[in-house]
Every structure is written in C-alpha cells, then in structure tokens.
C-alpha cells in the first residue's frame, strides 16, 4: 500500500461561525477531499452555512505558482 501525500484543497463555503464571519475560499492541506472538509469544520467551527461544491484539489496549481515565484526571484537576483 502506497502512502498518500498531503494535498492542497480549496474549500468554498458560504456561511458564518460564532464571530459571524468566515472566508468564502479557503485553502486546506489534507490527504483527501473528505479530510479537507473535516479539517475546515474543526478549524473554523461554522455554525451555519453551505459548502458550495466538493473540495477542489489545487495542489498542482499551488506547486506551479511556487515554481514561477522561485523563477522570478532567481531572475531578479541575476538582474540585480
């Protein structure tokens, strides 16, 4: 059995917690989509609201953004 790696999921939630506010789009690290929903509810403790769709796995997008940022920093060092 192969070990699963942590993935980055984007949770879309419309609702509120005890303080009355929650971010609509949240990035959560988890191994599965179901785990991401569980982590979101444990961390933000929503009192009412709805999940808008399933968690979206955005790990590849996050990795590409990190690589692009690293490349830009390297170019800036060369130029400077």
Secondary structure, DSSP 8 states (H G I E B T S, - for coil): ------EEEEEEEEEEETTS---SEEEEEESSHHHHHHHHHHHH-EEEEEE-SS-EE-HHHHHHHHHHHHHHHHHHHHH-
